């Protein structure tokens, strides 16, 4: 009953798709769609986060490996709860999943959620460094809200920063939000890490982000979560047509 959908991610300057984030969904036969926040919390409470993460890795990597994206420059992002950074089991799981799927690690980004719940930042930094040695990139998810503050960002080896939708959704109406996003974009540029804005839901927000120099984004304005075959159709429409138009 649990399956994955994929939300496209885009370069803002060119509006070209470069990857997608895998998102878990649960379709219960009796109750219908179960909110991810609910069933992920339930997995944590009953000790099933390892099983859920294993499924996300296996299904996401296999889907890409058996799709046209396997031959393309396409990045797959997958979420890992930062609560799993207390030991090296997540490194073994990721390594085995990559080997089984045969996907090059440089096509994979691991997004760390709930970094505020890390109990030992020094141990987490070592675990994440071993994950990076596999060849994947590491992202600080939902940056700017309580679950992702500057302390873990300072101590952990992130390659990417995802600006939380709380700030992105207020870009047109809130000067404070705009200044915060502007400074985070500058921070990413100065640290040479990718900055990606979440929750882009209208063209006005997209244009503000582009004017601020934000490199990347995802959101309903650009593409809703969808099956991977639909992501490929969108990739073809967006990327191939732009390339053809440029060549003409």
C-alpha positions in Angstrom: 0.0 0.0 0.0 3.0 2.3 0.4 4.5 3.6 -2.9 6.6 6.4 -4.3 5.8 9.5 -6.3 8.4 11.9 -7.6 8.4 15.7 -7.6 10.4 17.3 -10.3 13.3 19.7 -9.5 14.3 22.5 -11.8 17.1 25.0 -12.5 15.6 28.4 -12.2 17.8 30.2 -14.7 17.1 27.8 -17.6 13.8 26.3 -16.3 15.3 22.9 -17.1 14.5 19.8 -15.0 17.6 18.2 -13.4 16.1 15.7 -11.0 13.2 14.7 -8.7 12.5 14.0 -5.1 11.1 10.6 -4.1 8.1 11.0 -1.8 6.4 8.1 0.1 2.6 7.8 -0.1 0.2 5.4 1.6 -3.1 4.4 0.0 -5.1 2.5 2.5 -7.9 0.3 1.0 -10.4 1.4 3.7 -9.2 4.9 4.7 -7.8 6.2 1.4 -4.7 8.4 1.4 -2.9 8.6 4.7 -1.0 11.8 5.3 2.8 11.2 5.1 3.4 13.2 8.3 1.1 10.7 10.1 2.4 7.4 8.9 6.1 8.5 9.1 5.5 9.4 12.7 3.9 6.1 13.3 6.9 4.3 11.8 9.1 6.1 14.2 7.0 5.3 17.2 6.9 1.5 16.4 10.5 1.2 15.2 9.8 0.9 11.5 11.8 3.8 10.1 14.6 1.4 8.9 12.1 -0.7 7.0 10.4 2.4 5.4 13.8 3.9 4.4 14.9 0.6 3.0 11.8 0.5 0.9 12.2 4.1 -0.3 15.9 3.4 -1.3 15.0 0.1 -3.0 11.9 1.3 -4.9 13.4 4.7 -5.9 16.7 3.5 -7.1 15.1 0.5 -9.0 12.6 2.8 -10.6 15.4 5.1 -12.0 17.6 2.1 -13.0 14.7 0.7 -15.1 13.7 4.0 -16.7 15.2 6.1 -19.5 16.7 8.3 -16.7 19.3 5.6 -16.1 21.1 6.9 -19.3 20.6 10.6 -18.5 22.1 13.2 -16.2 19.2 12.9 -13.7 19.4 13.3 -9.9 17.3 11.3 -7.5 16.7 12.8 -4.0 15.5 10.6 -1.2 14.7 11.4 2.4 16.4 10.0 5.5 15.3 11.0 9.0 18.3 12.5 10.9 17.3 10.3 13.8 18.9 7.4 11.9 22.4 9.1 12.1 23.1 7.6 15.5 24.9 4.5 14.0 26.4 3.3 10.8 23.5 1.1 9.7 22.2 3.8 7.4 25.6 3.7 5.6 25.4 0.0 5.0 21.8 0.2 3.9 22.6 3.0 1.4 25.7 1.2 0.1 23.8 -2.1 -0.4 20.8 -0.3 -2.1 23.1 1.5 -4.6 25.0 -1.7 -5.4 21.7 -3.6 -6.0 20.2 -1.0 -8.3 23.5 -0.3 -10.1 22.9 3.4 -9.9 25.9 5.7 -9.9 26.1 7.4 -6.5 26.8 10.8 -8.1 23.2 10.8 -9.3 21.8 10.5 -5.8 21.1 13.1 -3.1 20.1 12.2 0.4 18.0 14.8 2.2 18.3 14.9 5.9 15.1 15.7 7.8 14.6 16.6 11.4 18.2 17.5 12.1 17.1 19.2 15.4 16.6 15.7 16.8 20.2 14.6 16.4 21.5 13.7 19.8 25.2 13.5 18.9 26.3 15.9 16.2 29.9 14.6 16.2 28.8 11.0 15.6 26.3 12.2 13.0 29.0 14.1 11.2 31.1 10.9 11.0 28.2 8.9 9.7 27.4 11.5 7.1 31.0 11.7 6.0 30.9 7.9 5.4 27.8 8.4 3.3 29.5 11.1 1.3 32.4 8.7 0.7 30.0 6.4 -1.1 29.7 9.3 -3.7 26.2 10.7 -2.9 25.4 14.3 -2.1 23.8 15.4 1.2 21.0 18.0 1.6 19.7 19.9 4.6 15.9 19.6 4.2 13.3 22.2 5.4 16.1 24.7 6.2 15.2 27.7 8.4 12.5 26.2 10.6 12.9 24.5 14.0 13.8 21.1 12.5 16.8 22.5 10.6 18.7 25.3 12.2 22.2 26.7 11.8 24.0 24.5 14.4 23.7 21.2 12.6 24.3 23.0 9.3 27.6 24.3 10.7 28.8 20.9 12.0 27.5 18.5 9.3 28.9 18.1 5.8 26.0 19.3 3.6 26.2 19.9 -0.1 22.8 21.4 -0.5 20.4 23.6 1.4 16.6 23.4 0.9 14.8 26.6 1.9 11.6 25.7 3.7 8.2 26.6 2.1 7.4 28.8 5.1 9.6 31.5 3.6 9.1 30.7 0.0 5.3 31.0 0.2 5.6 34.5 1.6 8.0 36.0 -0.9 5.4 38.2 -2.6 3.8 39.5 0.6 6.4 39.6 3.3 9.6 41.7 3.1 11.2 39.7 6.0 10.7 36.4 4.1 12.2 37.9 1.0 15.3 39.1 2.9 15.7 35.8 4.6 15.6 33.9 1.3 17.9 36.4 -0.3 20.5 35.9 2.5 20.2 32.1 2.3 20.9 32.3 -1.5 23.9 34.4 -0.8 25.1 32.0 1.9 24.8 29.1 -0.5 26.8 30.9 -3.1 29.5 31.9 -0.7 29.8 28.3 0.7 29.6 26.8 -2.8 26.6 24.6 -2.1 23.3 24.3 -4.0 20.3 26.2 -2.7 16.9 24.8 -3.6 13.6 26.5 -2.8 10.6 24.4 -1.8 7.0 25.2 -2.3 7.0 27.3 -5.4 3.3 27.5 -6.2 2.9 30.5 -8.5 4.7 32.3 -11.3 5.3 35.4 -9.2 7.2 33.4 -6.6 9.2 31.7 -9.3 10.2 35.1 -10.8 11.3 36.5 -7.4 13.4 33.5 -6.7 15.0 33.8 -10.2 15.7 37.5 -9.6 17.4 36.7 -6.3 19.7 34.3 -8.0 18.3 31.2 -6.4 19.7 28.2 -8.4 17.0 25.6 -8.1 13.4 25.0 -7.0 10.5 22.6 -6.8 6.8 23.1 -6.2 3.3 22.8 -7.7 4.0 25.6 -10.2 6.8 23.5 -11.7 5.5 20.0 -11.2 3.3 18.1 -8.7 4.4 14.7 -7.3 3.7 12.1 -10.0 4.7 8.7 -11.2 8.2 8.5 -12.6 7.0 7.8 -16.1 5.1 11.1 -16.0 8.3 12.8 -14.8 10.1 11.5 -17.8 7.3 12.8 -20.1 7.6 16.2 -18.5 11.4 16.0 -18.8 11.1 15.3 -22.5 8.6 18.2 -23.0 10.7 20.7 -21.0 14.3 19.7 -21.7 14.3 18.2 -25.2 12.1 20.9 -26.6 14.2 23.7 -25.1 17.4 22.0 -26.5 15.8 21.7 -29.9 14.7 25.3 -29.8 18.2 26.4 -28.8 19.7 24.4 -31.6 17.3 25.9 -34.1 
